[in-house]
Amino acid sequence: MANLLDVFQYGFMQRALIAGLLVAGISGVLGVFVVLRRTAPLGDALAHVSFGGLALGLAAGILPIYVAIAVAVFGGVAIRWLQERRLYGELSLTIVQAAGLGGGAVVVSLVGGLNVDILSFLFGLSVLTVTWSDVVLIAGLFAVTGVAMSLLYKEFFLLTFDPEGARVSGLPVRALDTGFTIVTAVAVVLAMRVVGILLISSLLVVPAATALQLRLGLRGTLGASILMAMLAVVVGLVLSVLFDTATGGMITLVSIASLLAALAAAGISRRAESALRARGREPESGARSGDTARLE
């Protein structure tokens, strides 16, 4: 174990760990609202849109992350625009997702097919190549997300649990929705450096779903979701080094294992509560039976 932890003395592992923890913090916060608002497919849709931007950036020789961010933000705004045109729910997500995937596939075919760079972004193989400029970019988004959620916590709370009430109260629902989608789009692109485009939902949705099993209230759930996501990143990163496997895939498996454990614990807790309630009713039932016997 000591030898395994020694790998963190290397700069590339330190950068990977810092980037992973920052992305986990962002995903942990955003994921709770994504799950509670029943928009879990949003992460997948934005990830597939960003694939088009990534392919375009790699083909043009421009910084692919920045092109992917621009395309993902455009895709997020397009999703909201389509929803305002009454293309609700998964229909708007599917249309934008298809456009991103289709465009990316065309660009990839024009430049000669899949290569190592694209595959690394697809499956999260590039986390160990994170640079300090990537870390700074992720840290900036982390700060923006933290400040925005702190200042607009009540607004997002109302928007999540009572959207009609939010509209009636005069909140700028459209601006809040669009802003949330844009931040999520940027987070999705940055998260693909850690888990890959195809596995982004594992970090955006699964830790939040795990935290919701703990029934801690919204603030507690946000904190638990962040901790679950960070735990998955740390354990996944260590295991990927130990077994020489893809970091993104290992983080995904750790996240799912945590969710299964939380579901099992929640099931045991519910059965225990039911047993206690049933046991608590037994004396009352026995007392009524005794009273009935005496009356007879």
C-alpha positions in Angstrom: 0.0 0.0 0.0 2.9 2.4 0.8 4.4 1.7 -2.6 1.0 2.3 -4.2 0.6 5.6 -2.5 4.1 6.6 -3.5 2.9 7.1 -7.1 1.3 10.3 -5.9 4.7 11.8 -5.5 4.8 12.2 -9.3 3.5 15.4 -10.9 1.2 13.8 -13.4 -0.6 11.8 -10.6 -0.9 14.9 -8.4 -2.5 16.8 -11.3 -4.8 13.9 -12.0 -5.9 13.7 -8.4 -6.5 17.4 -8.0 -8.4 17.6 -11.3 -10.4 14.5 -10.3 -11.4 15.9 -6.9 -12.4 19.3 -8.4 -14.5 17.6 -11.1 -16.0 15.4 -8.4 -17.0 18.5 -6.4 -18.6 20.1 -9.4 -20.4 17.0 -10.5 -21.5 16.2 -6.9 -23.4 19.5 -6.7 -24.8 19.7 -10.2 -25.8 16.0 -10.1 -28.2 16.3 -7.2 -30.2 19.0 -9.0 -30.0 17.0 -12.3 -31.4 13.9 -10.6 -34.1 15.7 -8.6 -35.3 17.6 -11.7 -35.5 14.3 -13.5 -33.1 15.5 -16.2 -30.5 12.8 -15.8 -30.2 12.2 -19.7 -29.0 15.9 -19.9 -25.4 14.9 -19.0 -25.3 12.2 -21.7 -26.8 14.5 -24.3 -24.3 17.3 -23.6 -21.5 14.7 -23.6 -22.4 13.4 -27.0 -22.7 17.0 -28.3 -19.2 17.8 -26.9 -17.9 14.8 -29.0 -18.7 16.8 -32.1 -16.7 19.8 -30.7 -13.9 17.5 -29.6 -13.6 15.9 -33.1 -13.7 19.4 -34.7 -11.0 20.7 -32.5 -8.7 17.7 -33.0 -9.3 17.8 -36.8 -8.6 21.6 -37.0 -5.5 21.4 -34.7 -7.2 23.8 -32.2 -7.3 23.1 -28.5 -10.0 20.5 -28.4 -11.2 21.1 -24.9 -12.1 24.8 -25.7 -13.8 23.9 -28.9 -15.8 21.1 -27.1 -16.8 23.6 -24.4 -18.1 26.1 -27.0 -20.0 23.3 -28.9 -21.4 21.9 -25.6 -22.6 25.3 -24.4 -24.2 25.9 -27.8 -25.9 22.5 -27.6 -27.2 23.3 -24.1 -28.7 26.6 -25.3 -30.2 24.7 -28.3 -31.8 22.2 -25.9 -33.5 25.0 -24.0 -34.5 26.7 -27.2 -36.2 23.5 -28.5 -37.9 23.0 -25.2 -39.4 26.5 -25.5 -40.7 25.4 -28.9 -42.6 22.6 -27.1 -40.2 19.9 -27.9 -40.2 18.7 -24.3 -38.3 16.2 -22.3 -36.1 13.6 -24.0 -37.1 14.7 -27.6 -35.1 17.9 -27.4 -32.2 16.0 -25.8 -32.3 13.4 -28.5 -32.3 15.9 -31.4 -29.3 17.8 -30.1 -27.5 14.6 -29.1 -28.0 13.2 -32.6 -26.7 16.4 -34.1 -23.5 16.3 -32.0 -22.9 12.6 -32.6 -23.6 12.9 -36.4 -21.4 15.9 -36.8 -18.6 14.2 -34.8 -18.8 11.0 -36.8 -18.6 12.9 -40.1 -15.5 14.9 -38.9 -13.8 11.8 -37.5 -14.4 9.9 -40.8 -13.0 12.9 -42.8 -9.7 12.9 -40.8 -9.2 9.2 -41.1 -11.2 7.6 -38.3 -10.7 7.1 -34.6 -7.2 7.7 -33.2 -5.6 7.5 -29.8 -6.5 11.0 -28.9 -10.2 10.5 -29.5 -10.3 7.1 -27.8 -8.7 8.6 -24.7 -11.4 11.2 -24.5 -14.1 8.7 -25.1 -13.1 6.2 -22.4 -11.3 8.4 -19.8 -7.8 7.4 -20.7 -6.4 10.9 -20.7 -6.7 11.8 -17.0 -3.0 11.1 -16.5 -2.1 13.7 -19.2 -3.9 16.5 -17.4 -1.9 19.7 -17.4 -1.7 22.5 -14.9 -3.7 24.7 -17.3 -6.4 22.1 -17.3 -6.4 22.1 -13.5 -6.6 25.9 -13.4 -9.6 25.8 -15.8 -11.3 23.2 -13.7 -10.6 25.1 -10.5 -12.2 28.2 -12.1 -15.4 26.3 -12.9 -15.3 24.9 -9.4 -15.2 28.4 -7.9 -17.9 29.6 -10.3 -20.2 26.7 -9.4 -19.6 27.1 -5.7 -20.3 30.8 -5.7 -23.4 30.4 -8.0 -24.9 27.7 -5.8 -24.2 29.6 -2.6 -25.9 32.8 -3.9 -28.8 31.1 -5.7 -29.4 28.2 -3.4 -33.0 29.3 -2.5 -33.8 30.0 -6.1 -32.6 26.6 -7.3 -34.3 24.9 -4.4 -37.7 26.5 -5.4 -37.0 25.8 -9.1 -36.3 22.2 -8.3 -39.2 21.4 -6.0 -41.9 23.9 -7.1 -41.2 25.2 -10.7 -44.7 26.7 -11.0 -44.3 28.5 -7.7 -40.9 29.8 -9.0 -42.6 31.3 -12.0 -45.5 32.8 -10.0 -43.0 34.3 -7.5 -41.3 36.2 -10.4 -38.0 34.3 -10.5 -36.2 34.5 -13.9 -36.9 30.8 -14.6 -35.6 30.9 -18.2 -32.3 32.6 -17.2 -31.8 30.2 -14.3 -32.5 27.1 -16.4 -30.2 28.3 -19.2 -27.4 29.3 -16.7 -27.7 25.9 -15.1 -27.5 24.1 -18.4 -24.4 26.1 -19.5 -22.6 25.4 -16.3 -23.5 21.7 -16.6 -22.3 21.7 -20.2 -18.9 23.1 -19.2 -18.7 20.6 -16.3 -19.4 17.7 -18.6 -16.6 18.7 -21.0 -14.1 19.1 -18.2 -15.3 15.8 -16.6 -14.5 13.9 -19.8 -10.8 14.4 -19.0 -11.4 12.3 -15.9 -14.0 9.6 -16.8 -14.4 10.0 -20.6 -17.4 11.1 -22.8 -19.1 7.7 -22.6 -18.9 7.5 -18.8 -19.7 11.0 -17.7 -23.1 10.1 -16.3 -21.3 7.9 -13.8 -19.8 10.9 -12.1 -22.7 13.3 -12.6 -25.6 11.1 -11.7 -24.5 8.0 -9.7 -23.0 9.7 -6.7 -26.1 12.0 -6.4 -28.3 8.9 -6.6 -26.2 7.3 -3.9 -26.4 10.3 -1.6 -30.2 10.5 -2.0 -30.5 7.0 -0.5 -29.2 8.5 2.8 -32.2 10.8 3.3 -30.2 13.7 4.7 -32.2 16.7 3.3 -31.0 18.8 0.4 -27.9 20.4 2.0 -26.8 17.1 3.5 -27.4 15.3 0.2 -25.3 17.9 -1.6 -22.4 17.3 0.8 -22.8 13.5 0.7 -22.9 13.6 -3.1 -19.6 15.5 -3.3 -18.0 13.1 -0.8 -19.3 10.1 -2.8 -18.0 11.5 -6.1 -14.6 12.3 -4.5 -14.3 8.9 -3.0 -15.1 7.3 -6.3 -12.3 9.4 -8.0 -9.7 8.6 -5.4 -10.4 4.9 -5.1 -10.9 4.6 -8.9 -7.6 6.4 -9.5 -5.7 4.2 -7.1 -7.2 0.9 -8.4 -6.6 1.9 -12.0 -2.9 2.3 -11.1 -2.9 -0.9 -9.2 -4.5 -3.0 -11.9 -3.2 -0.9 -14.9 -6.8 -0.3 -16.2 -8.7 2.7 -17.6 -9.2 5.3 -14.9 -12.7 6.3 -16.2 -13.9 2.8 -16.2 -12.6 2.1 -12.7 -14.2 5.3 -11.3 -17.5 4.2 -12.9 -17.3 0.8 -11.3 -16.5 2.2 -7.9 -19.5 4.7 -8.2 -21.9 1.9 -9.1 -20.6 -0.3 -6.2 -21.2 2.6 -3.8 -24.8 2.9 -5.2 -25.5 -0.8 -4.8 -24.2 -0.7 -1.3 -26.4 2.3 -0.4 -29.4 0.6 -2.0 -28.8 -2.5 0.0 -28.3 -0.5 3.2 -31.5 1.4 2.5 -33.4 -1.8 2.0 -32.1 -3.3 5.3 -33.1 -0.1 7.1 -36.6 -0.1 5.7 -37.1 -3.8 6.7 -35.8 -3.0 10.2 -38.2 0.0 10.5 -41.1 -2.2 9.3 -40.2 -4.9 11.8 -40.0 -2.3 14.6 -43.4 -0.9 13.7 -44.9 -4.4 13.6 -43.3 -5.2 16.9 -44.7 -2.0 18.4 -48.2 -2.9 17.3 -48.1 -6.4 18.9 -48.7 -5.3 22.5 -51.6 -3.2 21.4 -53.1 -6.2 19.6 -52.5 -8.4 22.6 -54.1 -5.9 24.9 -57.1 -5.7 22.7 -57.4 -9.5 22.6 -57.1 -9.7 26.4 -59.8 -7.0 26.9 -62.1 -8.8 24.5 -61.5 -12.1 26.4 -62.4 -10.4 29.7 -65.5 -8.9 28.2 -66.6 -12.2 27.0 
